[in-house]
Amino acid sequence: MQVALDVDGTLTGSGRTVPVETVEMLELVRAAGHEVVLASGRSLVGLLPIARQCGLSEGYAVCSNGAATVRLDPGMPSGYEVIDAATFDPAPLIQQAQALVSRALVAVESIGDRWRVNRKFGPGLLNGPQSVVTNNDLTGEATTRVALHAPGIGEHAGVLASLTRLTVTPAGPDWCDATSSTVSKATAIEAVRRLLDIPQSATIAVGDGHNDAPLLQWAARGVAMRHAPEAVRAVADEVTGSIDVNGVVDVLRSLVPATALRSGLTPLAAQLDAAVTTATSRTPGAVVTVRVWHDTHSDTDLAGAELWTRLPGTTDGARHAPLPAARGATMRDIEHAVTDAGLTFPRGQVGRRRAHWHSTLAVTGRHSHRPPGFGLPVTPPS
């Protein structure tokens, strides 16, 4: 399933950080084999710290209200590559906005870099550094997004959209975001869905703002936060709790097998349960293996672990899901978590009958390079 999540007002509140409870549930959702994709109005510079908080270093993310899509990859120098960017000429919009509100603050986005602004925005208003530039520099280059800030400018969103043929979205009475008329969070997430080859019927989106309305309409299951404007809640299939009660967690919890939510499990054991339960339900009879690889700076600490599946009698396997809690753990921790989850693994025949790990080859593909490591077959309860 593809899980598209807004950031501000959905994952984060006024504290600008993602609560620990949300991060833990996101890890369980990913372990259950779902693809989590952040879909934010934030610039890329502002989105990347949230992705890191959520433990998302791979996969896809949508920023600038759908104007830019990136593929996250820890193997790249920047940690990402821009795979799509819809740009437009900002000059007509800026001219019209300044004619309507002469003292409007204007910010023009440079992907992954900074904002070009006519005057400094106040603290917390823009994600990322700002450079004050001349009007020629402000309008002389195509951009993915323009932010406008002035008292009452939100009331002019419809007029600005009509005059410029851009998508102009109000975010409160004093803010507007402008992007190309061809994009929205929904169009960008749909493009990601096609890349991931996920059925449209297996999509869910959660959001709270006017810029989320097209996304909620697009999703097979669109969920609005309780504090969202009435117009946004009206297009959703359901409404969850507000950001004050961390309502997104209830939605994420519904995507995880009940057995993984039982009390007493460590995070690693719960993620193993979620991964094995969903893998065996999707592919009955599959051989399920935990693959691990070590940190280059440690002989014992794991750099990561994933669950892989293959059909009996075949040699080619497929990655089912990551196990985020395994990072920094050891192979013995994996064995204990497998046991705690009620799963079993093969053991040697003599002596202490230790777990029977086997060597695995390096893997290179959509989920980045995986160095050689070790694999442990696991079996769910009969």
C-alpha positions as CSV (number, residue, x, y, z in Angstrom):
1,M,0.0,0.0,0.0
2,Q,1.1,3.6,-0.7
3,V,0.8,5.8,2.4
4,A,0.9,9.5,1.5
5,L,1.3,11.8,4.5
6,D,1.2,15.6,4.8
7,V,3.7,17.0,7.3
8,D,2.7,20.2,9.0
9,G,-0.6,19.8,10.9
10,T,-0.5,16.0,10.3
11,L,2.8,14.6,11.4
12,T,4.0,17.8,13.2
13,G,2.4,20.4,15.3
14,S,3.6,23.7,16.6
15,G,6.7,22.0,18.0
16,R,7.9,21.2,14.5
17,T,9.1,17.8,15.5
18,V,7.5,14.4,14.8
19,P,6.4,12.7,18.1
20,V,8.2,9.5,19.1
21,E,4.9,7.6,19.0
22,T,4.4,8.6,15.4
23,V,7.9,7.6,14.4
24,E,7.5,4.2,16.1
25,M,4.2,3.6,14.3
26,L,5.7,4.7,11.0
27,E,8.4,2.1,11.4
28,L,5.8,-0.5,12.0
29,V,3.9,0.5,8.9
30,R,7.0,0.3,6.8
31,A,7.9,-3.1,8.4
32,A,4.4,-4.2,7.3
33,G,5.5,-3.6,3.7
34,H,3.8,-0.3,3.0
35,E,5.5,2.5,1.1
36,V,5.4,5.7,3.1
37,V,5.7,8.9,1.0
38,L,5.8,12.3,2.5
39,A,3.7,14.9,0.6
40,S,4.3,18.4,1.8
41,G,3.9,22.0,0.9
42,R,7.4,22.5,2.4
43,S,10.4,23.2,0.3
44,L,12.9,20.3,-0.1
45,V,15.2,22.0,2.4
46,G,12.4,22.0,4.9
47,L,11.2,18.5,4.1
48,L,14.5,16.7,4.5
49,P,14.9,17.2,8.3
50,I,11.3,15.7,8.7
51,A,12.2,12.7,6.6
52,R,15.3,12.1,8.8
53,Q,13.2,12.4,11.9
54,C,10.8,9.7,10.4
55,G,13.8,7.5,9.6
56,L,13.0,7.8,5.8
57,S,16.4,7.7,4.0
58,E,15.1,5.8,1.0
59,G,12.0,5.9,-1.2
60,Y,10.2,9.0,-2.6
61,A,9.1,12.3,-1.2
62,V,7.0,15.1,-2.7
63,C,7.6,18.7,-1.7
64,S,6.5,22.2,-2.7
65,N,2.9,21.1,-3.0
66,G,3.7,18.6,-5.7
67,A,6.0,20.8,-7.8
68,A,9.1,18.7,-6.9
69,T,9.5,15.0,-6.4
70,V,12.7,13.4,-5.1
71,R,14.1,9.9,-4.7
72,L,15.8,9.6,-1.3
73,D,19.1,7.6,-1.5
74,P,21.7,7.6,1.3
75,G,24.3,6.5,-1.2
76,M,24.1,9.9,-3.1
77,P,26.2,12.8,-1.9
78,S,23.2,15.0,-1.2
79,G,21.1,12.0,0.0
80,Y,18.6,12.5,-2.8
81,E,18.0,13.1,-6.5
82,V,15.3,15.3,-8.0
83,I,13.3,13.2,-10.4
84,D,10.7,15.7,-11.4
85,A,10.3,19.5,-11.1
86,A,7.5,21.6,-12.6
87,T,8.7,25.2,-13.0
88,F,7.1,28.4,-14.1
89,D,8.0,32.1,-14.7
90,P,7.4,33.9,-11.4
91,A,7.4,37.4,-12.8
92,P,3.7,37.8,-13.7
93,L,2.6,36.4,-10.3
94,I,4.9,38.7,-8.4
95,Q,3.8,41.7,-10.4
96,Q,0.1,41.0,-9.8
97,A,0.6,40.2,-6.1
98,Q,2.5,43.4,-5.5
99,A,-0.2,45.4,-7.4
100,L,-2.8,43.9,-5.0
101,V,-0.7,44.2,-1.8
102,S,2.2,46.6,-2.3
103,R,4.2,45.5,0.7
104,A,3.8,41.7,0.2
105,L,6.7,39.6,1.2
106,V,7.8,37.4,-1.7
107,A,9.9,34.2,-1.6
108,V,11.0,32.3,-4.7
109,E,12.2,28.7,-4.2
110,S,15.5,27.3,-5.4
111,I,15.2,23.5,-5.0
112,G,17.5,22.0,-2.3
113,D,19.2,25.4,-1.8
114,R,17.5,28.5,-0.5
115,W,14.8,31.1,-1.0
116,R,15.3,34.3,-3.0
117,V,13.3,37.0,-1.1
118,N,12.5,40.6,-1.6
119,R,12.7,41.1,2.2
120,K,13.4,38.8,5.1
121,F,10.6,36.7,6.3
122,G,10.1,36.3,10.1
123,P,11.5,33.3,12.0
124,G,9.8,30.0,11.3
125,L,7.9,31.3,8.2
126,L,10.2,29.7,5.6
127,N,12.0,26.4,5.8
128,G,15.6,27.0,4.8
129,P,18.0,29.9,4.4
130,Q,16.9,33.2,2.7
131,S,18.9,35.5,0.4
132,V,17.6,39.1,-0.1
133,V,17.9,39.9,-3.9
134,T,17.0,42.6,-6.3
135,N,13.7,42.4,-8.2
136,N,15.5,41.3,-11.3
137,D,17.1,38.4,-9.5
138,L,13.7,37.6,-7.9
139,T,11.9,37.3,-11.2
140,G,14.8,36.3,-13.6
141,E,14.7,32.5,-13.2
142,A,12.0,29.9,-13.4
143,T,11.0,28.3,-10.1
144,T,8.9,25.5,-8.6
145,R,7.1,27.6,-6.0
146,V,6.5,31.1,-4.9
147,A,5.4,32.0,-1.3
148,L,3.5,35.3,-0.7
149,H,3.0,36.7,2.8
150,A,1.0,39.8,3.7
151,P,-2.1,40.7,5.8
152,G,-5.2,39.4,3.9
153,I,-3.4,38.1,0.9
154,G,-5.1,34.7,1.2
155,E,-8.3,36.5,0.1
156,H,-6.7,37.2,-3.3
157,A,-5.8,33.6,-4.1
158,G,-8.6,33.2,-6.6
159,V,-7.9,36.4,-8.3
160,L,-4.2,35.6,-8.6
161,A,-4.9,32.2,-10.0
162,S,-7.2,33.6,-12.6
163,L,-4.8,36.3,-13.7
164,T,-1.7,34.1,-13.9
165,R,-3.2,30.7,-14.7
166,L,-1.2,29.2,-11.8
167,T,-2.3,27.1,-8.9
168,V,-2.5,29.5,-6.0
169,T,-3.4,28.0,-2.7
170,P,-4.2,30.0,0.5
171,A,-2.7,28.7,3.8
172,G,-4.5,30.9,6.2
173,P,-5.5,34.6,5.7
174,D,-2.0,35.9,5.3
175,W,-0.3,33.3,3.1
176,C,-0.5,32.0,-0.4
177,D,1.6,29.4,-2.2
178,A,1.8,29.4,-6.0
179,T,2.9,26.5,-8.2
180,S,2.4,25.5,-11.9
181,S,-1.2,24.8,-12.9
182,T,-0.2,21.3,-13.9
183,V,0.7,20.0,-10.5
184,S,-0.7,19.3,-7.0
185,K,0.2,16.9,-4.3
186,A,-2.2,14.5,-6.0
187,T,-0.6,14.6,-9.4
188,A,2.9,14.1,-7.9
189,I,1.8,11.2,-5.6
190,E,0.0,9.6,-8.6
191,A,3.3,9.6,-10.5
192,V,5.1,8.0,-7.6
193,R,2.3,5.4,-7.4
194,R,3.0,4.4,-11.0
195,L,6.7,4.2,-10.3
196,L,6.1,1.9,-7.4
197,D,3.5,-0.1,-9.4
198,I,1.0,0.0,-6.6
199,P,-2.7,-0.4,-7.4
200,Q,-4.7,2.8,-7.0
201,S,-7.1,0.8,-4.8
202,A,-4.2,0.4,-2.3
203,T,-3.6,4.0,-1.6
204,I,-4.3,6.1,1.5
205,A,-3.6,9.8,2.2
206,V,-3.8,11.9,5.4
207,G,-3.8,15.7,5.5
208,D,-5.3,18.8,7.0
209,G,-4.9,21.7,4.6
210,H,-6.5,23.1,1.5
211,N,-3.5,21.9,-0.5
212,D,-4.4,18.4,0.7
213,A,-7.9,18.3,-0.6
214,P,-7.0,17.0,-4.1
215,L,-4.8,14.4,-2.4
216,L,-7.6,13.1,-0.2
217,Q,-9.9,13.0,-3.2
218,W,-7.4,11.0,-5.2
219,A,-6.7,8.4,-2.5
220,A,-8.7,5.2,-2.2
221,R,-8.9,6.1,1.5
222,G,-8.6,9.8,2.2
223,V,-8.4,10.8,5.8
224,A,-8.7,14.4,7.1
225,M,-7.4,15.6,10.4
226,R,-10.2,16.7,12.8
227,H,-8.9,20.3,12.9
228,A,-8.9,20.6,9.0
229,P,-11.2,23.2,7.5
230,E,-14.7,22.0,6.8
231,A,-14.1,22.1,3.0
232,V,-11.2,19.6,3.5
233,R,-13.1,17.3,5.8
234,A,-16.0,17.3,3.3
235,V,-13.9,15.7,0.6
236,A,-12.4,13.0,2.9
237,D,-13.7,9.5,3.3
238,E,-13.1,9.7,7.1
239,V,-11.9,12.0,9.8
240,T,-9.3,11.1,12.5
241,G,-8.3,13.0,15.6
242,S,-6.6,16.4,15.6
243,I,-2.9,17.0,15.7
244,D,-3.3,17.8,19.5
245,V,-4.1,14.1,20.1
246,N,-1.8,12.8,17.4
247,G,-4.7,11.6,15.3
248,V,-2.5,10.3,12.5
249,V,-1.3,7.5,14.7
250,D,-4.8,5.9,14.8
251,V,-4.7,5.8,11.0
252,L,-1.2,4.3,10.9
253,R,-2.2,1.7,13.5
254,S,-5.0,0.5,11.2
255,L,-2.4,-0.5,8.6
256,V,-0.5,-2.9,11.0
257,P,-1.3,-6.5,11.9
258,A,-3.0,-6.8,15.3
259,T,-0.4,-9.3,16.4
260,A,2.4,-6.8,16.0
261,L,0.5,-4.4,18.4
262,R,0.3,-6.7,21.3
263,S,1.8,-5.5,24.5
264,G,5.2,-6.7,25.7
265,L,7.0,-6.8,22.3
266,T,10.1,-4.8,21.8
267,P,10.1,-2.5,18.7
268,L,12.3,-5.0,16.8
269,A,10.1,-8.0,17.7
270,A,6.9,-6.0,16.7
271,Q,8.5,-5.1,13.4
272,L,9.4,-8.7,12.7
273,D,5.9,-9.8,13.5
274,A,4.4,-7.2,11.2
275,A,6.9,-8.1,8.4
276,V,6.4,-11.8,8.6
277,T,2.6,-11.7,9.0
278,T,2.1,-9.5,6.0
279,A,4.7,-11.3,3.9
280,T,3.2,-14.7,4.4
281,S,-0.4,-13.4,3.9
282,R,0.6,-11.9,0.5
283,T,2.6,-14.9,-0.6
284,P,1.4,-18.1,1.1
285,G,4.1,-20.7,1.4
286,A,6.9,-18.2,0.8
287,V,10.3,-18.8,2.4
288,V,10.9,-15.8,4.6
289,T,14.4,-14.6,5.5
290,V,15.8,-11.8,7.7
291,R,18.8,-10.3,5.8
292,V,21.3,-8.3,7.8
293,W,24.5,-6.4,7.0
294,H,27.1,-4.8,9.3
295,D,28.2,-1.3,9.9
296,T,31.6,-0.7,8.3
297,H,32.9,0.6,11.6
298,S,31.8,-2.3,13.7
299,D,32.1,-6.0,13.7
300,T,28.9,-6.5,15.7
301,D,26.5,-3.6,15.1
302,L,24.2,-3.9,12.2
303,A,23.9,-1.2,9.6
304,G,20.4,-2.5,8.6
305,A,18.1,-5.4,8.2
306,E,15.3,-6.4,5.9
307,L,12.8,-9.2,5.4
308,W,13.0,-11.0,2.1
309,T,10.7,-13.6,0.5
310,R,11.1,-16.2,-2.2
311,L,8.9,-19.0,-3.5
312,P,10.0,-22.6,-2.6
313,G,12.2,-24.1,-5.3
314,T,13.4,-20.8,-6.6
315,T,16.6,-18.9,-5.9
316,D,15.6,-15.3,-6.6
317,G,14.1,-13.4,-3.7
318,A,12.3,-10.1,-3.3
319,R,12.6,-7.5,-0.6
320,H,9.4,-7.3,1.4
321,A,10.1,-4.6,4.0
322,P,12.8,-2.9,6.1
323,L,13.3,-3.6,9.8
324,P,14.2,-0.1,11.0
325,A,14.7,-1.0,14.7
326,A,17.6,-3.4,13.7
327,R,20.0,-0.6,12.9
328,G,22.6,-0.6,15.7
329,A,21.4,-4.0,17.0
330,T,23.3,-7.3,16.7
331,M,22.6,-10.6,15.1
332,R,22.0,-12.0,18.6
333,D,19.4,-9.2,19.1
334,I,17.7,-10.4,15.9
335,E,17.5,-14.0,17.3
336,H,16.0,-12.8,20.6
337,A,13.4,-10.6,18.7
338,V,12.5,-13.5,16.5
339,T,11.8,-15.7,19.5
340,D,9.9,-12.9,21.3
341,A,7.7,-12.5,18.3
342,G,6.8,-16.2,18.5
343,L,8.7,-17.1,15.4
344,T,11.3,-19.8,14.9
345,F,14.5,-20.2,13.0
346,P,16.8,-23.2,12.1
347,R,19.5,-24.2,14.5
348,G,22.6,-26.3,14.3
349,Q,22.4,-30.0,15.1
350,V,25.0,-30.3,17.8
351,G,26.5,-28.5,20.7
352,R,24.8,-25.2,21.7
353,R,22.6,-25.4,18.6
354,R,23.1,-21.8,17.7
355,A,21.0,-20.1,15.1
356,H,21.9,-21.2,11.6
357,W,22.7,-18.0,9.6
358,H,23.9,-18.3,6.0
359,S,26.0,-15.8,4.0
360,T,24.2,-13.5,1.5
361,L,25.5,-11.8,-1.6
362,A,25.5,-8.1,-2.3
363,V,22.3,-6.7,-3.7
364,T,21.9,-3.7,-6.0
365,G,18.5,-2.4,-7.1
366,R,15.7,0.0,-6.5
367,H,16.4,0.0,-2.7
368,S,20.1,0.9,-3.1
369,H,23.2,-1.1,-2.6
370,R,23.2,-3.8,0.1
371,P,26.7,-5.2,0.9
372,P,27.2,-8.9,1.6
373,G,25.8,-10.0,4.9
374,F,23.9,-12.9,6.5
375,G,20.4,-14.4,6.3
376,L,18.3,-16.2,8.9
377,P,15.2,-18.0,7.7
378,V,12.2,-17.5,10.0
379,T,9.0,-19.5,10.3
380,P,5.7,-18.1,11.6
381,P,3.8,-20.1,14.2
382,S,1.9,-23.1,12.8
